[in-house]
Amino acid sequence: MAKFKTHYDNLNVSRNAPLSVIKAAYKALCQKYHPDKYAGGHEEALRIMKIINGAYAVLSDSGKRAEHDQWIDKQEREQASTEAHRIMEIITKNYVPPPVTAKNNPLADRATINKFWKKICSGGNKVRLIRGQLSKKINGFFWLTGVVGIVFTAIMLYEPGLQTTTVAPVNQDAEGILKKAGQLVKQGRVVKALPLYLQLAEQGNADAQFHAGLIYANGRGVSKDDKQAAVWLGKAAEQGHMEAQTKLGFMYATGKGVAQNYSSAIYWCYKAAEQGDAIAQYNLGLMYAKGQGVAQDNSIAVSWYSKAAAQGDAHAQYYLGDMYAKGLGVAKDNKQAVVLYRKAAQQGLAEAIAALKLLDVEKGEIQ
């Protein structure tokens, strides 16, 4: 990551150096670069002393120093974001999605049955026309029996063990089907909602693919199936579905339904984070903080935590507060840590509540 010069660098002191250390450093540099003593020449000494005096004027004043610290924080975050983009470009360029194999699922085959049924009906219409022409030669009873037998046999071949399912009307639009499926889910009738989602998912509808994947991932009303979840979430993610990208990134990070792959997790979380998904931003912060799939970088972690925290994500607020409390990737600031802990605690996050108690905030030691 590119470096930039600060007044702390000009005086050769750390960012948390007390005023006494700053004064001592300033005095030592003044003696070293005094125009009458400096071996590098009078003009060069004046140039260096101008820099030293400017740095001391800022760092010896509490107000100006605070403004300078804020400027440093801003520069670090901008550079962290730039570095994150550079890394992501490399990952994106070399990324090859690992193959995911879906296992056979009777529910997913029902869309195929519907298509086959249409063909049967179409064929039946043609047969009826022929029957009208040959009605004197063909017995209607045998014709009807034959058609029923064909349909029954076809359905049995496609789905052994026939079950009653909810099938959307052919003329119903995608939005209406999604709405109906959503209502069924709210009612707890997931088994009836899933075929509706799958019907649209087979047609390439990203929202339906996401919801189908979510149902399989959560195991709500149906058997939990992480592999099927990964398949449908992957299809939706490829179409740019933000929530599907976040969920798929999590599955790669945890190895659910797919082989654990932090590089793929970073890839998909970054895609969603760029669209503004707070959970994906938090997950990126976590992976950068832990060095999972990328080189460990607290500055970039702080950058992503900050984005998610600004959107009200409680976990991001807590972890960002932790970074401030420990001075990781950002200047140590207990007051800022407390502000963030409180925001997370107000949302009921147990870790934040515990952190506040640990800092004895309620006793007034830190305001």
C-alpha positions in Angstrom: 0.0 0.0 0.0 1.3 3.5 -0.9 2.5 5.6 2.0 1.9 9.3 2.7 3.8 11.7 4.9 2.3 13.0 8.2 3.5 15.5 10.8 4.2 12.5 13.1 6.7 11.2 10.4 8.2 14.7 10.1 9.0 14.7 13.8 9.8 10.9 13.9 7.2 10.2 16.6 4.3 7.7 16.9 0.7 8.8 16.5 0.0 8.1 20.1 3.0 10.0 21.4 2.3 12.3 24.4 3.0 16.0 24.1 6.2 15.6 26.2 7.7 13.2 23.6 6.7 15.6 20.8 8.4 18.5 22.5 11.6 16.4 23.1 11.7 15.2 19.5 11.2 18.8 18.2 14.0 20.1 20.3 16.4 17.4 19.2 15.6 18.0 15.5 16.0 21.8 15.9 19.5 21.2 17.2 20.3 18.7 14.5 19.1 20.9 11.6 20.1 24.3 13.0 21.1 26.4 9.9 24.4 27.4 11.6 25.3 23.8 12.3 23.8 21.5 9.6 26.4 20.1 7.4 24.0 19.9 4.4 24.0 23.6 3.9 22.2 26.7 5.1 19.4 26.6 2.4 18.7 22.9 3.0 18.6 23.4 6.7 16.0 26.2 6.3 13.8 24.0 4.2 13.9 21.2 6.7 13.3 23.5 9.6 10.2 24.9 7.9 8.8 21.3 7.7 9.8 20.6 11.4 8.2 23.9 12.6 5.0 23.2 10.7 4.7 19.8 12.1 5.3 21.0 15.7 2.8 23.8 15.3 0.1 21.2 14.5 1.0 18.5 17.0 1.5 20.8 19.9 -2.0 22.2 19.5 -4.7 19.7 20.6 -7.3 21.0 18.2 -5.1 21.0 15.1 -3.7 17.6 16.1 -7.2 16.1 16.2 -7.9 17.5 12.7 -4.7 16.0 11.5 -5.6 12.6 13.0 -8.9 12.8 11.1 -7.1 13.6 7.9 -4.8 10.6 8.4 -7.8 8.3 9.1 -9.4 9.5 5.9 -6.3 8.9 3.8 -5.8 5.4 5.3 -9.4 4.4 4.4 -9.1 5.8 0.9 -5.9 3.8 0.4 -7.4 0.7 1.9 -10.4 1.0 -0.4 -8.1 1.4 -3.4 -6.1 -1.6 -2.4 -9.2 -3.6 -2.0 -10.3 -2.7 -5.5 -6.8 -3.7 -6.8 -7.0 -7.1 -5.1 -10.5 -7.7 -6.3 -9.5 -7.0 -9.9 -6.8 -9.7 -9.5 -9.2 -12.1 -7.9 -11.9 -11.4 -10.5 -9.5 -11.9 -13.4 -8.3 -15.3 -12.2 -11.6 -16.5 -10.7 -13.0 -19.8 -12.0 -16.2 -20.9 -10.3 -15.7 -24.4 -8.8 -18.1 -26.9 -10.3 -21.2 -27.6 -8.3 -23.2 -30.7 -9.0 -26.9 -30.8 -8.2 -28.5 -34.0 -7.1 -31.7 -35.1 -8.6 -34.8 -33.6 -7.0 -38.4 -34.7 -7.8 -39.7 -31.2 -7.1 -37.4 -29.6 -9.6 -38.6 -32.1 -12.2 -42.2 -30.9 -11.9 -41.6 -28.0 -14.3 -40.6 -30.6 -16.9 -43.8 -32.5 -16.2 -45.8 -29.3 -16.9 -44.1 -28.9 -20.3 -44.8 -32.5 -21.1 -48.4 -32.1 -20.1 -48.7 -29.1 -22.6 -47.4 -31.4 -25.3 -49.9 -34.1 -24.4 -52.7 -31.6 -24.5 -51.6 -30.2 -27.8 -51.4 -33.7 -29.2 -54.8 -34.4 -27.8 -56.3 -31.5 -29.7 -54.8 -32.8 -33.0 -56.2 -36.2 -32.2 -59.7 -34.7 -31.6 -59.6 -33.1 -35.1 -58.7 -36.4 -36.7 -61.4 -38.1 -34.5 -64.0 -35.8 -35.9 -63.1 -36.8 -39.4 -63.0 -40.5 -38.6 -65.8 -40.6 -35.9 -67.7 -43.2 -37.9 -64.8 -45.6 -37.8 -63.3 -45.0 -34.3 -65.0 -45.9 -31.1 -64.9 -42.8 -28.8 -64.7 -44.9 -25.7 -61.4 -46.6 -26.8 -59.9 -43.2 -27.9 -60.6 -41.6 -24.5 -59.2 -44.6 -22.6 -56.0 -44.5 -24.7 -55.3 -40.8 -24.0 -55.9 -41.2 -20.3 -53.5 -44.2 -20.2 -50.8 -42.2 -22.1 -51.0 -39.2 -19.7 -51.0 -41.4 -16.6 -48.0 -43.5 -17.8 -46.0 -40.3 -18.7 -46.6 -38.8 -15.3 -45.6 -42.0 -13.5 -42.4 -42.2 -15.5 -41.4 -38.6 -14.7 -42.3 -38.8 -11.0 -42.8 -42.2 -9.2 -45.0 -41.8 -6.2 -47.4 -39.1 -7.4 -48.0 -36.3 -4.8 -50.4 -33.4 -4.8 -48.5 -30.2 -5.6 -49.3 -26.5 -6.3 -48.8 -25.7 -9.9 -49.1 -22.1 -11.1 -51.6 -21.3 -13.9 -49.9 -21.1 -17.3 -51.1 -17.5 -18.0 -50.0 -16.2 -14.6 -47.1 -13.7 -14.7 -43.9 -14.1 -12.9 -44.6 -11.3 -10.4 -47.9 -12.9 -9.5 -46.3 -16.3 -9.0 -43.6 -14.8 -6.8 -46.2 -12.9 -4.7 -48.3 -16.1 -4.3 -45.2 -18.1 -3.3 -44.2 -15.4 -0.8 -47.6 -15.5 0.8 -47.4 -19.3 1.1 -44.0 -19.0 2.8 -45.4 -16.5 5.3 -48.2 -18.9 6.0 -45.7 -21.7 6.7 -46.8 -23.6 3.6 -43.3 -23.9 2.2 -43.9 -27.3 0.5 -46.5 -25.6 -1.7 -44.4 -22.5 -2.3 -41.3 -24.3 -3.4 -42.7 -25.8 -6.7 -43.8 -22.2 -7.7 -40.3 -20.9 -7.1 -38.8 -23.8 -8.9 -41.1 -23.3 -11.9 -39.8 -19.7 -12.4 -36.2 -20.7 -11.4 -36.1 -23.1 -14.3 -37.1 -20.3 -16.6 -34.1 -18.2 -15.3 -35.9 -15.9 -12.8 -33.2 -14.7 -10.4 -35.6 -13.9 -7.5 -37.1 -17.3 -7.7 -33.7 -18.9 -7.9 -32.6 -17.0 -4.8 -35.8 -18.0 -2.8 -35.5 -21.6 -3.9 -31.9 -21.7 -2.7 -32.9 -20.0 0.6 -35.5 -22.6 1.3 -33.1 -25.5 0.7 -30.4 -23.7 2.8 -32.7 -23.0 5.7 -34.6 -26.4 5.5 -37.9 -24.6 6.2 -40.7 -27.1 5.5 -38.4 -29.3 3.3 -35.4 -31.3 3.9 -32.3 -29.1 4.3 -30.1 -29.5 1.2 -27.0 -27.3 1.0 -25.9 -28.6 -2.4 -29.3 -27.7 -4.0 -29.1 -24.4 -2.2 -25.7 -23.7 -3.7 -26.9 -24.5 -7.2 -29.8 -22.1 -7.1 -28.0 -19.4 -5.2 -25.1 -19.7 -7.7 -27.5 -19.2 -10.7 -29.0 -16.1 -9.1 -25.6 -14.7 -8.1 -24.4 -15.0 -11.6 -27.3 -12.8 -12.7 -26.2 -10.1 -10.2 -28.7 -10.9 -7.4 -27.2 -9.1 -4.4 -28.6 -11.2 -1.6 -27.8 -14.4 -3.5 -24.2 -13.3 -3.9 -23.9 -12.6 -0.1 -25.4 -15.9 0.8 -23.2 -17.8 -1.7 -20.1 -16.0 -0.4 -21.1 -17.2 3.1 -21.5 -20.8 1.9 -18.0 -20.7 0.3 -16.6 -19.3 3.5 -18.1 -22.0 5.7 -18.0 -24.9 3.2 -21.7 -25.5 3.2 -22.9 -27.2 0.0 -19.6 -26.4 -1.7 -15.9 -27.0 -1.0 -14.7 -24.3 1.4 -12.9 -21.7 -0.7 -12.2 -18.3 0.9 -11.1 -16.8 -2.5 -14.6 -17.5 -3.9 -16.1 -16.2 -0.7 -14.2 -12.9 -1.1 -15.2 -12.8 -4.7 -19.0 -13.1 -4.1 -19.0 -10.9 -1.0 -17.2 -8.2 -2.8 -19.8 -8.3 -5.7 -22.6 -7.9 -3.1 -20.7 -5.3 -1.0 -20.2 -3.1 -4.1 -24.0 -3.1 -4.5 -24.3 -1.9 -0.9 -25.2 -5.1 1.0 -24.3 -4.5 4.6 -23.9 -8.2 5.5 -21.5 -8.7 2.7 -19.5 -5.6 3.8 -19.3 -6.9 7.3 -18.2 -10.4 6.0 -15.4 -8.7 4.0 -14.3 -6.8 7.1 -14.2 -10.0 9.0 -12.2 -11.9 6.4 -9.7 -9.1 6.0 -9.3 -8.9 9.8 -8.7 -12.6 10.0 -6.7 -12.9 6.8 -9.1 -15.4 5.3 -8.7 -15.6 1.5 -6.6 -12.4 1.5 -3.6 -11.0 3.2 -4.6 -9.9 6.7 -5.1 -6.1 6.6 -6.8 -4.2 9.5 -7.0 -1.0 7.6 -9.1 -2.6 4.9 -11.1 -4.4 7.6 -11.9 -1.1 9.2 -13.0 0.3 5.9 -15.5 -2.4 5.3 -16.7 -2.5 8.9 -17.3 1.2 8.7 -19.5 0.9 5.6 -21.6 -1.8 7.2 -21.8 0.0 10.5 -23.0 3.1 8.8 -26.0 1.1 7.6 -26.8 0.0 11.1 -25.3 -3.6 11.1 -24.9 -4.4 14.8 -22.1 -6.9 14.3 -20.1 -4.5 12.2 -20.6 -1.7 14.8 -19.3 -4.1 17.5 -16.3 -5.2 15.6 -15.5 -1.7 14.5 -15.7 -0.6 18.1 -13.3 -3.4 19.0 -10.8 -2.1 16.4 -11.0 1.4 17.9 -10.7 0.0 21.4 -7.5 -2.0 20.5 -6.1 0.5 18.0 -6.2 -2.0 15.1 -6.1 -0.5 11.6 -7.1 2.9 13.2 -5.9 5.2 15.9 -6.9 3.9 19.4 -10.0 5.8 20.5 -12.0 4.4 23.5 -14.7 7.1 23.2 -15.4 6.1 19.6 -15.3 2.5 20.7 -18.0 3.2 23.3 -20.2 5.0 20.8 -20.1 2.0 18.5 -20.6 -0.5 21.3 -23.6 1.4 22.4 -25.2 1.4 19.0 -24.7 -2.4 18.7 -25.9 -2.9 22.3 -29.1 -0.9 21.6 -29.9 -3.6 19.0 -29.5 -6.3 21.6 -26.1 -7.6 20.6 -24.8 -9.5 23.6 -21.1 -9.0 22.8 -21.5 -5.3 22.7 -23.4 -5.2 26.0 -20.6 -7.3 27.5 -17.9 -5.0 26.1 -19.6 -1.9 27.6 -19.7 -3.6 31.0 -16.0 -4.5 30.6 -15.2 -0.8 30.0 -17.3 0.1 33.1 -19.2 2.6 31.0 -22.2 2.5 33.2 -20.0 3.5 36.2 -19.0 6.7 34.3 -15.4 5.9 33.9 -15.7 6.5 30.2 -18.2 9.0 28.9 
